[in-house]
């Protein structure tokens, strides 16, 4: 029976599996003459009793046998009394079960569904259904019918059902009408559609190339796309030029559309360092309010010298250490000021200083919370300080508001953190939006200590927050430069500081720092595989699960795509009983190390008896199960177990190898850095320095010495359009 596209029809007998997030459904269809057949595909909210006319093809599943895979579905509501009962009794309308369905059908017969749609208040004529319950049933029916129509419309256009569900969260019952009025709403921040697919839909619906909706959407797309490049704004002239080129319309048309966006409050134009800076409104608000809050915090001196000495002496005594002058100065400023910054390279005593500040705050009776941008950074901070540390997202209670259709933080100005002081580690990783949320959640009298290494790469998200704060001069900053004796014995630490000064690392292959010269990409990959699979585990006693391969780039022969494929084959080869799933350019296999590549606030996870939501960009986990029947993948993120549907796999990537940018905030027992060719902007000193500082016990660079030399000498910084530094400097008025 397998072959090309064919058609079948019948009534739904039962639902075997349904994923409400994606619309993917497995059901049994009663075709009459051919009996019951298994149907799989995007048929959201199918219910027993309804009639389906399907186009698709027959396939043979290795475990479940013959199935009909749907390409297109035409659906009709039940038309007989018995079919209407089946529909109502078994999931057609939320809140209606078999007993209530029987009463409704007995009362209204063949007209039951029409009545629910048009006059649901009449359901109160049925024994046991109150007017309120009747209203709820009518609303549930309308909502389900509306969402189903929306999903079907998108499916006819070749678009994902997930887009429909997100559209419905934002626009509710008006979603389909709103989409037809303006297909470019698909590109909204919390909808997640691509501009090209929205553009194709708009063309099919008859929208012109220079229509206002298209030009405005292209402007928003350019501003949003450039957030991924770290920019909080784009200069007006540049924004107009690139948008005009992108959609091939005149610059005057784009300029006029931009002015309308600004008038509508969807974008903001502001003067920054002589530039006409164009922002998405949320980015402008975040940057302006962060600057205002930091300026306010920097104005006050809270404690004077008299009692400082005894407080610091007591902190040293409790810790059993003698602080260096720089560390002591940091503790003094932490006592005196509402906000301060602490920066320094590896081995300069940042952690000891954090512990000293924490001890000081305890002596002052201040309730202090420790936080960091990533789970691994927070875990390391907590272990080193002997106190609980949380990710910023967890601290703020990150979640997704379905009614608003957007991520939200529980902790905010209206419900602030129960904290007198916040110490933030790995501050260089924090982008402007997260910094805004964190500051908004602090009480006006809360103290704030920012800790990080300003010479590392900036955040993946928009802004250059930590460097801008330090560079503004408005916040008291301590630079730790002394390398302590124990750290100085590490070649990793010593070479990190040499690289930061523009000096080539010492590569005599002793201690914990090694360089293996390999000139060809093929030899680099071959050596990396040998190191991970055998040489390091056997000779150094470090298991392959504790080795992280880093590379500056995704592409080329030594990029993450090529390395992950090779490492998967070496470390987690195919095996009978080990399930696999091909998705896009990646083959996922049970046992793989994987990484979440975007923030997803509404993924549910379980950790023992605890249930929470939110898996975030850069989180690393192990793929523990691929369920081909349920079309799901289960991932364990440090004991937080999350389930993904197959069409969510674009949120995951293999993580045997990752880019240096993605490794920020993490530390690994062993790091292998593969160096070959790549984009010049990625072969820089800051990338090399960040990679080296990810290693705790062992660092091995595999590659060409010429690439190593070029990276050490290239001190270019990625230019980011950020207005925070200028806004802070515009009111340098510390008291």
C-alpha positions, 0 to 999 in steps of 0.5 A, spaced: 500 500 500 506 504 500 506 509 495 504 516 492 499 521 495 492 518 496 486 520 499 482 516 505 476 518 509 472 516 515 470 518 522 475 518 528 474 512 533 479 514 538 485 519 540 492 515 541 496 521 542 496 528 542 501 534 543 497 540 544 503 544 543 505 542 536 498 539 533 502 532 532 496 527 533 496 519 532 489 517 532 485 511 529 480 512 523 474 508 522 474 508 514 468 503 514 470 498 508 477 498 510 476 498 517 480 502 522 487 505 520 492 509 524 493 516 522 499 520 524 500 528 523 498 535 524 491 534 526 490 539 532 484 538 537 481 532 533 476 528 537 472 522 536 466 523 532 468 528 527 469 526 520 476 527 516 478 527 509 485 526 508 490 526 503 497 523 504 501 517 504 502 510 507 508 509 510 511 503 514 513 504 521 518 499 524 515 498 531 508 500 529 506 497 522 502 501 517 500 508 518 497 513 514 501 520 514 497 526 513 499 532 508 492 535 508 486 534 512 479 537 511 475 536 517 467 536 518 464 536 525 459 530 527 453 530 523 449 524 527 446 524 534 451 518 536 457 522 533 455 528 536 455 524 543 462 521 541 465 528 540 462 531 546 463 525 551 471 524 549 474 530 549 471 535 544 469 540 549 473 541 555 469 540 561 464 535 558 464 528 560 460 522 558 454 523 563 453 531 561 454 529 554 448 524 554 444 529 557 445 534 552 444 530 546 438 527 549 435 534 550 438 537 544 439 531 539 442 533 532 442 541 534 446 540 540 453 543 537 449 548 533 446 550 540 453 550 543 456 555 538 450 560 537 446 560 544 450 556 549 446 559 555 441 554 553 445 549 556 442 551 563 436 548 561 439 541 562 439 538 569 446 539 572 448 545 568 448 552 571 448 558 567 456 559 569 457 552 567 453 553 560 457 559 559 464 556 560 462 550 555 460 555 550 467 559 551 471 552 551 467 550 544 469 557 541 476 557 543 477 550 541 474 551 534 477 558 533 484 555 534 483 549 530 481 554 524 487 558 525 492 551 525 488 549 519 489 555 515 497 555 517 497 548 515 494 550 508 500 555 508 505 550 510 506 553 516 508 550 523 502 549 528 506 552 533 506 558 530 498 558 531 498 556 538 503 562 539 499 567 535 492 565 539 496 566 546 497 573 544 491 575 539 486 570 542 479 569 538 482 575 533 488 571 531 486 569 524 483 575 523 489 579 525 493 574 521 489 575 515 489 583 516 497 583 517 501 576 516 507 580 518 505 579 525 508 572 525 515 575 526 513 578 532 518 577 538 514 572 542 511 568 535 517 566 532 516 566 525 521 568 520 520 574 515 521 570 509 515 565 511 511 571 513 513 575 506 511 569 502 504 568 506 503 576 505 504 575 497 499 569 497 494 574 500 495 579 495 500 584 499 504 589 495 512 589 495 512 596 498 506 596 503 506 599 510 506 592 513 511 589 509 516 595 510 515 596 518 516 588 519 522 589 515 525 594 520 523 590 526 526 584 523 532 588 522 532 591 529 531 584 532 536 580 528 541 585 530 540 583 537 543 577 536 549 581 534 549 584 540 547 591 538 541 595 542 540 600 537 542 601 530 543 608 527 538 611 523 541 612 516 544 605 517 537 602 519 534 605 513 539 603 508 540 595 510 532 595 510 531 598 503 536 593 500 533 587 504 526 588 501 528 592 495 524 598 496 526 606 496 530 609 502 524 614 502 519 609 503 523 606 509 524 612 512 517 614 512 515 607 515 520 608 520 517 615 522 510 611 523 513 606 527 516 611 532 509 615 532 506 608 534 511 607 540 513 600 536 520 603 536 524 609 539 529 614 536 534 617 541 540 621 541 546 617 543 553 620 542 551 624 536 548 618 533 540 618 531 539 611 535 533 607 533 531 602 538 526 597 539 522 600 545 523 594 550 531 595 549 530 603 549 526 602 556 531 597 558 537 601 557 535 608 559 532 605 566 538 601 567 542 607 566 538 611 571 538 606 576 545 605 576 546 613 576 541 613 582 545 607 586 552 610 585 550 617 588 550 615 595 556 613 600 553 609 606 559 608 611 565 612 613 572 609 615 571 609 623 567 602 623 570 599 617 577 597 620 574 593 625 569 590 620 574 588 615 579 585 621 573 581 623 571 578 616 579 576 615 579 573 622 572 569 620 575 566 614 582 565 616 586 569 611 589 576 610 586 580 604 591 583 599 590 590 598 586 590 592 581 585 596 581 589 602 579 595 598 574 591 594 571 590 601 571 597 603 567 599 597 562 594 598 561 597 605 561 604 603 557 604 596 550 601 594 554 599 588 561 597 586 564 593 580 570 588 581 574 585 575 580 581 574 583 575 571 584 568 573 588 567 579 587 574 582 582 572 588 575 574 585 572 568 589 576 570 596 574 577 595 566 575 594 567 571 600 570 576 604 564 581 602 559 576 603 562 575 610 562 583 611 555 583 609 553 578 614 556 582 620 552 588 618 546 584 618 545 584 611 541 579 607 545 577 601 543 573 595 548 570 590 547 569 583 550 568 576 547 568 569 548 560 568 546 554 572 554 552 572 556 558 574 551 559 579 553 552 582 560 553 582 559 560 585 555 556 591 560 551 592 566 556 592 562 560 597 559 555 601 552 558 600 546 557 595 547 561 589 541 561 583 541 563 576 538 570 575 532 567 571 531 562 577 532 568 582 527 572 579 522 567 578 522 567 570 516 564 567 511 565 561 505 569 561 500 565 556 495 571 556 500 576 555 504 571 550 510 573 553 516 571 558 515 575 565 519 575 571 515 574 578 520 578 582 519 586 580 518 593 583 511 590 585 514 584 588 521 585 590 527 580 592 527 579 599 535 581 599 539 587 602 544 585 597 545 582 591 552 579 588 552 577 581 558 573 578 560 572 571 557 579 570 560 580 563 555 575 560 549 579 562 545 582 557 541 589 558 534 586 558 536 581 564 540 587 567 534 591 567 530 585 570 535 584 575 535 591 577 527 592 577 527 587 582 531 590 587 529 594 593 531 602 592 536 601 598 539 594 596 546 594 595 549 591 588 556 588 587 558 586 580 563 581 579 567 579 572 572 579 568 572 585 563 577 582 558 572 576 556 567 576 551 561 580 552 554 577 553 551 573 547 545 578 548 544 585 546 549 590 550 556 591 553 553 592 560 559 590 564 564 593 560 560 599 559 559 600 567 566 600 568 568 604 562 563 610 564 567 611 571 561 612 575 561 606 579 567 605 584 571 599 580 576 595 583 581 591 578 585 585 581 591 584 578 596 580 583 596 573 581 596 569 588 602 564 589 598 557 588 594 560 581 601 562 579 603 555 579 598 554 573 600 554 566 593 555 564 593 562 569 600 564 567 598 563 559 591 567 560 595 573 563 600 573 557 595 572 552 591 578 555 597 582 554 598 580 547 604 575 549 604 568 546 603 563 551 609 559 553 608 552 550 613 547 553 608 542 554 609 541 561 604 542 567 597 543 565 597 547 558 599 543 552 600 545 544 599 540 539 601 543 532 597 540 527 597 544 520 591 541 516 584 541 519 583 533 518 589 532 523 586 537 528 580 533 528 583 526 528 587 529 534 581 531 538 578 525 537 584 521 540 584 526 546 577 525 547 576 518 546 583 515 549 589 519 551 586 524 556 581 518 559 587 513 559 593 518 561 590 523 565 584 520 569 579 525 566 573 522 563 570 524 556 564 526 559 568 532 563 572 534 557 569 540 553 571 541 546 571 548 544 572 552 537 571 559 535 566 557 529 560 553 527 563 553 520 569 550 516 572 543 517 574 544 525 567 548 526 562 545 531 558 542 526 563 538 523 566 536 530 560 534 533 558 529 528 565 526 529 565 526 536 558 523 536 561 517 532 567 516 536 564 517 543 556 515 542 556 510 536 550 507 533 548 501 537 542 496 537 536 499 541 539 506 542 534 510 538 536 516 533 532 522 530 534 526 524 532 533 525 535 538 520 543 538 520 543 534 526 542 526 528 540 526 535 542 519 539 540 517 546 546 518 550 548 525 546 550 531 550 546 537 548 545 544 549 539 549 549 540 554 544 535 559 546 531 561 552 524 557 552 520 560 558 515 555 558 518 548 557 516 544 564 522 540 567 521 536 573 527 535 579 525 529 583 518 532 586 519 539 584 516 541 578 518 548 574 519 551 567 524 554 563 530 552 560 535 557 557 540 559 552 547 555 554 544 550 558 547 543 557 544 536 558 544 529 556 539 526 551 536 520 555 530 518 551 527 518 544 520 516 544 518 515 536 511 513 538 510 519 542 514 523 538 518 526 544 525 527 546 527 527 554 533 531 556 536 531 563 539 538 565 543 537 571 537 533 574 532 537 571 528 533 566 525 536 560 521 533 554 521 536 547 516 534 542 520 533 535 518 539 532 522 543 538 529 540 536 531 546 533 532 549 540 537 543 541 544 542 538 549 537 540 554 539 545 560 535 544 563 541 541 561 548 542 563 555 540 567 559 545 562 564 545 557 559 548 562 556 553 562 563 557 560 562 564 562 555 564 568 551 567 571 544 565 576 540 568 579 539 561 578 543 555 581 542 548 581 548 543 581 546 536 584 552 532 584 552 524 581 557 519 575 562 521 572 568 520 577 574 522 572 577 527 572 570 531 580 569 531 581 574 536 585 575 543 578 576 547 576 569 544 582 565 545 583 568 552 576 566 554 577 559 551 583 558 555 580 561 562 574 555 561 579 550 563 580 548 570 585 542 570 588 541 563 588 545 557 590 543 550 590 547 544 590 543 537 592 547 531 596 551 527 601 556 531 600 561 526 593 561 528 595 562 535 600 567 534 594 571 530 589 571 535 594 573 540 596 579 536 589 581 534 586 585 540 580 588 536 573 588 539 567 587 536 563 593 536 557 593 539 552 599 538 550 600 545 548 607 549 549 605 556 556 608 557 554 614 554 547 615 558 551 613 564 557 618 563 552 624 561 550 624 569 557 623 572 554 625 579 557 621 584 556 624 592 
